[in-house]
């Protein structure tokens, strides 16, 4: 079995650099822009096209892929129960967070986020690799072992008076001033905390320190005692907000993968502006 203390949930570049040769590590680079990987990645890191974390078809293309697709994806990456996954990206944690949320759903809880992603790694002057790494395939069988970290539209609609909805989109999207949807605005009662506010631009897009993050969340009624549901437009930006909640010890935080792509394109979902 993997070492639960191999790396903390939020891992600093120097901590990862000290463990690069550990046989249980599976480092996955899931950038917004593919050229980020070819321009230089963490040594040993595998490339993952972020689109493979999405269903990619149907009325809600940003929903979770089916279990067959997830089994195929993680088999190709060579995932096994012994692996401790370290995920990172090139934009401050959105796609990395979506990947770790997916692993949590599947019951693979040995994972970390490289704080600040490739920007922080480069900022520390650590060694980069430019040649692509080829994974050793495995036979991974995906199962939804922890469905409680996700919520669908129907369940959310029935429980709006019991949860606190964290809208991780921009304030303009939240207010209904912009967006590429049939309807603009926000879920009734939702509070807005833009995912970009979680990052420290003076520290290579690392997360803000825990005290600052907790203060920001508590000011919006997002506390450890609440049942929180986070979303954005496609559960990409809210990949980071979900991860931040977990890092701060929120035990009741779920993500709505349909997000505004689903909610804002229906005529039977209530909306506030």
SEKEFI-830428 format. One line per 8 residues: number of its first residue (from 1); their letters; for each residue x, y, z of N, C-alpha, C. Coordinates in steps of 0.2 Angstrom, whole numbers, plus 2048, in hexadecimal, padded with zeros to 3 digits. Example, Ala and Ser with C-alpha at 12.3 -4.5 7.8 and 13.67 -1.06 7.14 Angstrom:
1) as) 842,7E4,827,83E,7EA,827,842,7F0,827  840,7F5,823,844,7FB,824,840,800,827;
END
This chain:
1) xxxxxxxx) 804,7FA,800,800,800,800,804,806,800  802,80C,7FD,806,812,7FD,807,815,804  80C,819,804,80D,81D,80B,809,823,80B  804,823,810,7FF,828,811,803,82F,812  809,82F,814,80D,835,816,812,836,811  812,833,80B,817,834,806,817,83C,804  812,83F,804,812,847,802,80B,849,805  80B,850,808,805,853,80A,800,854,804;
9) xxxxxxxx) 7FA,856,806,7F5,857,801,7F7,85D,7FC  7FA,862,800,7FC,868,7FC,804,868,7FD  807,866,7F7,80E,865,7F7,812,86A,7F4  818,86C,7F7,81C,871,7F4,821,86E,7EF  823,872,7EB,828,870,7E6,82E,86C,7E9  831,86F,7EE,837,86C,7F1,835,866,7F4  82F,865,7F7,82D,85E,7FA,82D,859,7F4  82A,85B,7EF,829,856,7E9,830,854,7E6;
17) xxxxxxxx) 834,85A,7E6,83B,859,7E3,83F,854,7E7  83E,853,7ED,842,84F,7F2,83F,848,7F1  839,847,7EE,836,840,7ED,836,83D,7E6  839,841,7E1,837,83F,7DA,839,838,7D9  83E,835,7DC,840,82E,7DB,83B,829,7DE  837,82B,7E2,833,826,7E6,82E,822,7E1  82F,81B,7E2,82B,817,7DD,824,817,7DD  821,81A,7E2,819,81A,7E3,817,821,7E0;
25) xxxxxxxx) 81B,825,7DE,818,82C,7DB,816,82B,7D4  810,82E,7D3,80D,82F,7CC,80C,836,7CB  810,839,7C7,80F,841,7C7,80C,842,7C0  806,846,7C0,802,847,7BB,802,84F,7B9  804,851,7B3,803,858,7B1,7FD,858,7AD  7F8,85C,7AF,7F2,85D,7AC,7F1,864,7AA  7F5,867,7A5,7F5,86E,7A4,7EF,870,7A0  7ED,877,7A0,7E8,87A,79C,7EB,87A,795;
33) xxxxxxxx) 7F1,87C,794,7F5,87C,78D,7FA,877,78D  7F9,873,788,7FD,86D,787,804,86F,786  806,874,783,80D,876,782,810,878,789  80D,879,78E,810,879,795,814,873,797  811,86D,795,815,867,796,81B,866,792  81B,868,78C,820,867,787,826,86D,789  823,872,78B,828,878,78D,82C,876,793  82A,871,797,82E,86F,79D,829,86D,7A2;
41) xxxxxxxx) 82A,867,7A5,826,864,7AA,82A,861,7B0  827,85F,7B5,82A,85C,7BB,82D,855,7B8  833,854,7BA,836,84D,7B8,832,847,7B9  830,843,7B4,82C,83D,7B5,825,83E,7B5  823,845,7B4,81C,846,7B3,819,843,7AD  812,841,7AD,80F,83F,7A8,80A,844,7A5  809,845,79F,804,84A,79C,7FD,847,79C  7F8,84B,79E,7F1,849,79E,7ED,84F,79B;
49) xxxxxxxx) 7EA,84D,795,7E6,852,792,7E0,853,797  7DF,859,799,7D9,85B,79E,7D3,859,79B  7D2,859,794,7CB,857,792,7C9,850,793  7CE,84C,795,7CC,845,797,7C9,845,79E  7C9,84A,7A1,7C5,84A,7A8,7BE,84C,7A7  7BC,84D,7A1,7B5,84F,7A0,7B2,84A,79B  7AB,84A,79C,7A7,845,798,7A8,846,791  7A8,84D,78F,7A9,84F,788,7A4,84E,783;
57) xxxxxxxx) 79E,84C,785,798,84B,780,792,84C,784  78C,84C,780,786,84C,784,784,854,786  77E,854,789,77C,85B,78B,781,85E,790  784,85A,794,789,85D,799,790,85A,798  794,85D,793,79A,85A,791,79F,85A,796  79E,85F,79B,7A3,860,7A1,7A2,85B,7A7  79D,857,7A6,79B,852,7AC,7A1,84D,7AC  7A0,849,7B1,7A5,843,7B2,7A5,83E,7AD;
65) xxxxxxxx) 7AB,83C,7AA,7AA,836,7A5,7A8,830,7A8  7A5,82C,7A4,7A3,825,7A7,7A8,821,7AA  7A7,81C,7AD,7AC,818,7B0,7B0,814,7AB  7AE,812,7A6,7B2,80F,7A1,7B7,814,79E  7B5,81A,79D,7BA,81F,79B,7BF,820,7A0  7BD,821,7A6,7C2,822,7AC,7C7,81C,7AD  7C4,816,7AC,7C8,810,7AD,7CD,810,7A7  7CB,812,7A1,7D0,812,79C,7D5,818,79D;
73) xxxxxxxx) 7D3,81E,79F,7D8,823,7A0,7DD,821,7A6  7DB,81F,7AB,7E0,81D,7B1,7E4,817,7AF  7E1,813,7AB,7E5,80D,7A9,7EB,80F,7A5  7E9,814,7A0,7EF,817,79C,7F4,81A,7A0  7F2,81E,7A5,7F7,821,7A9,7FB,81D,7AE  7F8,817,7AE,7FC,812,7B2,7FA,812,7BA  7F5,815,7BC,7F3,816,7C3,7F2,80F,7C6  7F4,80E,7CC,7F3,808,7D0,7F2,80A,7D7;
81) xxxxxxxx) 7EF,806,7DB,7EE,808,7E2,7F4,80A,7E6  7FA,808,7E4,800,80A,7E8,802,811,7E6  800,814,7E1,802,81A,7DF,800,820,7E3  804,825,7E5,803,82B,7E7,803,830,7E2  7FD,833,7E0,7FD,837,7DA,7FE,83F,7DC  803,842,7D8,804,849,7D9,801,84C,7D3  7FC,851,7D3,7FA,854,7CE,7FC,85B,7CE  7FD,85E,7C8,7FE,865,7C7,7FC,868,7C0;
89) xxxxxxxx) 7FB,86E,7BF,7FA,871,7B9,7FE,877,7B8  7FB,87B,7B3,7FF,881,7B1,7FB,888,7B2  7F6,887,7B7,7F1,88D,7B8,7EF,88E,7BF  7F2,88B,7C4,7F0,88C,7CB,7EC,887,7CE  7EB,881,7CB,7E7,87C,7CE,7E0,879,7CC  7DD,87C,7C7,7D7,87B,7C5,7D6,873,7C2  7DA,872,7BD,7DA,86B,7BA,7DD,866,7BF  7E2,868,7C2,7E5,863,7C7,7E0,861,7CD;
97) xxxxxxxx) 7DC,866,7CF,7D7,865,7D4,7D1,861,7D1  7D0,862,7CB,7CA,85D,7C7,7CD,856,7C7  7D3,855,7C6,7D6,84E,7C6,7D6,84B,7CD  7D8,84F,7D2,7D8,84C,7D8,7D1,84B,7DB  7CC,84F,7D9,7C5,84E,7DB,7C3,847,7D8  7C5,846,7D1,7C3,840,7CE,7C6,83A,7D2  7CC,83B,7D4,7CF,835,7D7,7CC,834,7DE  7CA,839,7E1,7C6,838,7E8,7BF,835,7E6;
105) xxxxxxxx) 7BC,836,7E1,7B6,833,7DF,7B7,82B,7DF  7BD,82A,7DC,7BE,823,7DA,7C1,81F,7E0  7C2,823,7E6,7C5,81F,7EC,7CD,81F,7EC  7D0,823,7E7,7D7,823,7E7,7D9,829,7EB  7DB,828,7F2,7DC,82E,7F6,7E3,830,7F7  7E8,82C,7F4,7EF,82E,7F5,7F1,833,7F0  7F0,839,7F1,7F1,83E,7EC,7F4,845,7EF  7F7,849,7EB,7F9,850,7ED,7F8,854,7E7;
113) xxxxxxxx) 7F8,85B,7E9,7F8,860,7E4,7FF,864,7E5  803,865,7DF,809,868,7DF,807,870,7E0  808,873,7E5,806,87A,7E7,809,87F,7E2  805,882,7DE,807,887,7D9,809,884,7D2  808,87D,7D2,809,879,7CB,810,87B,7C8  810,87B,7C2,817,87B,7BE,81A,882,7BF  816,887,7C1,818,88E,7C2,81D,88E,7C8  81A,88B,7CD,81E,88B,7D4,824,887,7D3;
121) xxxxxxxx) 824,881,7CF,829,87D,7CE,82F,881,7CA  82D,884,7C5,832,888,7C1,835,88E,7C6  830,891,7CA,832,896,7CE,838,894,7D3  838,88E,7D5,83D,88B,7D9,843,88A,7D6  843,88A,7CF,849,888,7CB,84B,881,7CB  846,87D,7CC,846,876,7CC,847,873,7C5  84A,86D,7C5,84B,86A,7BE,845,868,7BA  845,86A,7B4,840,869,7AF,842,863,7AA;
129) xxxxxxxx) 83D,860,7A8,83D,85B,7A3,839,85D,79D  83C,85C,797,838,85E,791,835,858,78D  838,852,78D,836,84C,78A,830,849,78D  82B,847,789,825,844,78C,827,83D,78F  824,83C,795,824,835,798,81F,830,796  820,82A,795,81C,825,793,819,821,799  813,821,79B,811,81D,7A0,811,816,79F  811,812,7A5,811,80B,7A5,80A,809,7A6;
137) xxxxxxxx) 806,806,7A1,7FF,805,7A2,7FD,800,7A8  7F7,801,7AB,7F5,7FD,7B0,7EE,7FA,7AE  7EB,7F7,7B2,7E4,7F4,7B1,7E0,7F7,7B7  7DE,7FE,7B6,7DA,801,7BB,7D3,801,7BA  7CF,7FF,7BF,7C8,7FE,7BE,7C4,803,7C2  7C2,808,7BF,7BF,80E,7C3,7B8,80C,7C6  7B7,80E,7CC,7B1,80D,7D0,7AF,814,7D4  7A9,816,7D4,7A7,81C,7D8,7A7,81A,7DF;
145) xxxxxxxx) 7AC,81A,7E3,7AC,818,7EA,7AB,81D,7EF  7AB,824,7EC,7AA,829,7F1,7A5,82E,7ED  79F,82C,7EB,79B,831,7E7,799,837,7EB  79A,837,7F2,798,83C,7F6,79B,843,7F5  7A1,843,7F1,7A5,849,7F0,7A2,84C,7E9  79D,849,7E6,799,84C,7E0,792,84D,7E2  78F,852,7DE,788,853,7DF,785,854,7D8  77F,851,7D6,77C,853,7D0,777,858,7D0;
153) xxxxxxxx) 775,85A,7CA,770,860,7CA,76A,85F,7CE  767,859,7CD,760,857,7D0,761,858,7D8  766,855,7DB,768,855,7E2,769,85C,7E4  76D,85F,7E1,76E,866,7E3,768,86A,7E3  764,86A,7DE,75D,86D,7DE,759,86C,7E4  759,866,7E6,755,864,7EC,758,866,7F2  75E,868,7F2,761,869,7F9,764,870,7F9  762,875,7F5,764,87C,7F5,764,87F,7FC;
161) xxxxxxxx) 75F,87D,800,75E,880,807,762,87D,80C  766,878,80A,76A,874,80F,771,875,80E  773,877,808,77B,878,806,77D,87F,805  783,880,805,786,887,804,789,886,7FD  787,889,7F8,78A,889,7F1,790,88E,7F0  796,88B,7EF,79B,88F,7ED,79C,890,7E6  79B,896,7E3,79C,897,7DC,7A3,89A,7DB  7A7,896,7D7,7AE,898,7D7,7AF,89C,7D0;
169) xxxxxxxx) 7AA,89E,7CD,7AB,8A2,7C7,7AD,8A9,7C8  7AE,8AD,7C3,7AF,8B4,7C4,7A9,8B8,7C7  7AA,8BD,7CA,7A4,8C1,7CD,7A0,8C3,7C7  7A2,8C5,7C1,79E,8C7,7BB,79A,8C1,7B9  79C,8BB,7B9,798,8B5,7B8,793,8B4,7BD  795,8B5,7C3,790,8B4,7C9,78A,8B9,7C8  78C,8BF,7C7,787,8C4,7C6,783,8C4,7C0  784,8BF,7BB,781,8BF,7B5,782,8C4,7B0;
177) xxxxxxxx) 788,8C7,7B1,78A,8CC,7AC,78E,8C9,7A6  790,8C3,7A6,794,8C0,7A1,793,8B8,7A1  794,8B5,79C,794,8AD,79C,791,8AB,795  793,8A5,794,791,8A2,78D,78C,89C,78F  786,89E,791,780,89A,793,77A,89C,791  775,898,791,76E,89B,78F,76B,8A0,795  76D,89E,79B,76B,8A3,7A0,771,8A5,7A5  771,8AB,7A7,777,8AD,7AB,775,8AF,7B2;
185) xxxxxxxx) 77A,8AF,7B6,778,8B0,7BD,77C,8AB,7C2  778,8A9,7C7,77B,8A4,7CC,776,8A0,7CF  778,89A,7D2,773,896,7D6,770,89A,7DC  76A,899,7DD,767,89D,7E3,76B,89C,7E9  76D,8A1,7ED,770,8A1,7F3,778,89F,7F3  77A,89E,7ED,781,89D,7EC,786,8A3,7EE  78C,8A2,7F1,790,8A7,7F2,796,8A6,7ED  799,8AC,7EC,79E,8AD,7E7,7A5,8AE,7EA;
193) xxxxxxxx) 7AA,8A9,7E8,7B1,8AA,7EA,7B5,8A7,7E4  7B7,8AC,7E0,7BB,8AB,7D9,7C1,8A6,7DB  7C1,8A1,7D7,7C7,89C,7D8,7CE,8A0,7D8  7CE,8A5,7D4,7D5,8A9,7D3,7D7,8AC,7DA  7D2,8AD,7DE,7D3,8B0,7E5,7D7,8AC,7E9  7D7,8A5,7E8,7DA,8A0,7EC,7E1,8A0,7EB  7E4,8A3,7E5,7EB,8A2,7E3,7EF,8A9,7E5  7F5,8A8,7E7,7F9,8AD,7E9,7FE,8AE,7E3;
201) xxxxxxxx) 7FD,8B4,7DF,801,8B5,7D9,808,8B7,7DB  809,8B9,7E1,810,8BB,7E3,814,8B5,7E5  811,8AF,7E5,814,8A9,7E6,813,8A4,7E1  813,8A6,7DB,813,8A1,7D5,80D,89D,7D5  807,8A0,7D7,800,89D,7D7,7FF,898,7DC  804,898,7E1,802,893,7E7,7FC,895,7EA  7F9,891,7EE,7F3,893,7F2,7F5,898,7F7  7F0,89C,7F9,7F1,8A1,7FE,7F2,89C,805;
209) xxxxxxxx) 7F5,89F,80A,7F6,89B,810,7EF,89A,813  7EF,895,817,7E8,892,81A,7E4,897,81E  7E8,89B,822,7E4,8A0,826,7E1,8A5,821  7E4,8A7,81C,7E1,8AC,817,7DB,8A9,814  7DC,8A3,811,7D7,89F,80E,7D1,89E,812  7D2,89C,819,7CC,89B,81D,7C8,8A1,81F  7CC,8A7,81F,7C9,8AD,820,7C4,8AF,81B  7C7,8AE,814,7C3,8B0,80E,7BD,8AB,80E;
217) xxxxxxxx) 7BD,8A5,810,7B8,8A0,80F,7B2,8A2,815  7B5,8A3,81B,7B0,8A4,820,7AC,8AA,81F  7AF,8AF,81C,7AC,8B6,81B,7A6,8B5,816  7A6,8AF,813,7A0,8AE,80E,79C,8A8,810  79D,8A6,817,799,8A1,819,79B,89A,817  7A1,899,815,7A4,893,813,7A8,890,819  7A5,88C,81D,7A8,88A,823,7A8,882,823  7AD,87F,827,7AD,878,828,7A7,875,82A;
225) xxxxxxxx) 7A2,878,82D,79C,875,830,797,875,82B  798,878,825,793,879,820,793,873,81B  78E,871,817,78E,86D,812,78F,871,80B  795,871,808,796,875,803,796,872,7FC  794,875,7F7,794,873,7F0,797,878,7EC  79D,876,7E9,7A0,87B,7E5,79F,87A,7DD  79F,87F,7D9,79F,87E,7D2,7A2,884,7CF  7A2,884,7C8,7A4,88A,7C4,7A0,889,7BD;
233) xxxxxxxx) 7A3,88A,7B8,7A0,889,7B1,7A0,881,7AF  7A6,87E,7B1,7A7,877,7AE,7AA,872,7B3  7AA,874,7BA,7AE,871,7BF,7B5,870,7BD  7B8,876,7BB,7BF,876,7BA,7C2,87B,7BF  7C0,881,7BF,7C2,886,7C4,7C0,883,7CB  7BA,880,7CC,7B8,87D,7D2,7BC,877,7D4  7C0,875,7CF,7C5,86F,7D1,7C9,872,7D7  7CB,878,7D6,7D0,87B,7DB,7CC,87D,7E1;
241) xxxxxxxx) 7C6,880,7E1,7C2,881,7E7,7C0,87B,7EB  7BF,876,7E8,7BE,86F,7EB,7C4,86D,7EF  7CA,86E,7EB,7D0,86C,7EE,7D2,870,7F4  7D1,876,7F4,7D2,87B,7F9,7CE,879,7FF  7C8,878,7FE,7C3,875,804,7C6,86F,807  7C8,86A,803,7CB,864,806,7D1,866,80A  7D6,86A,807,7DC,86C,80B,7DB,86F,811  7D5,873,812,7D4,877,818,7D0,872,81D;
249) xxxxxxxx) 7CE,86C,81B,7CB,868,820,7C3,867,81F  7C1,86A,81A,7B9,86A,819,7B8,863,817  7B4,85F,81B,7B2,858,81A,7AB,858,816  7A8,85D,816,7A1,85D,812,7A2,862,80C  7A6,861,807,7A6,865,801,7A6,860,7FB  7A1,862,7F7,7A0,85E,7F1,7A0,863,7EB  7A1,860,7E5,7A1,864,7DF,79C,862,7DB  799,867,7D7,794,866,7D2,797,866,7CB;
257) xxxxxxxx) 798,860,7C9,79C,860,7C2,798,863,7BC  791,862,7BD,78D,866,7B7,78E,86D,7B7  78F,870,7BD,791,877,7BE,78C,87C,7B9  78E,882,7B8,78A,886,7B5,789,884,7AD  78D,880,7AB,78C,87E,7A4,785,87A,7A3  784,877,7A9,77D,873,7A9,778,878,7AC  779,87A,7B2,774,87E,7B5,771,884,7B1  776,888,7AE,774,88E,7AA,772,88D,7A3;
265) xxxxxxxx) 771,886,7A1,76F,885,79A,768,881,79A  765,881,7A0,75F,87E,7A1,759,883,7A2  753,881,7A1,74E,886,7A3,74A,884,7A9  74C,87F,7AD,749,87D,7B3,74D,87D,7B9  752,881,7B9,756,882,7BE,756,88A,7C1  755,88B,7C7,754,892,7CA,75B,896,7C9  75A,89C,7C8,760,8A0,7C7,75F,8A7,7CA  764,8A9,7CE,764,8B0,7D0,769,8B4,7CD;
273) x) 768,8BB,7CD,76D,8C0,7CA,76D,8C6,7CF;
END
